[in-house]
């Protein structure tokens, strides 16, 4: 009997982590944007950029 194998099927724990990240990334990005406006440091800008990349990748379903 042949198993039904899907190469790109994600594990349930990964789907759960992705859903949690999709819910939390917007508030984190907004908070980081406000913090970057008032006190811009290199770390704040890099963290904001990282959050925005994650948000866009989740929005466009890249990973």
C-alpha positions, 0 to 999 in steps of 0.5 A: 500500500502506497502512502500519501506523501506531500513534500510541502505539507507542514507539521501541525506545530509549525502551523500553530507557531505561524498563526501565533506569529501572524497575530503578534507581529503587527503589535510588535511592529507598531510598538517598535515603530513608535520606539524607533521614532522617539529614540532611533538606534541601530538596534531599533532600526534593525529590529524594526526591519526584521519585524517588517520582513517577517510581517510581509513574508507572513502576509504574502505566504512566503514560508 
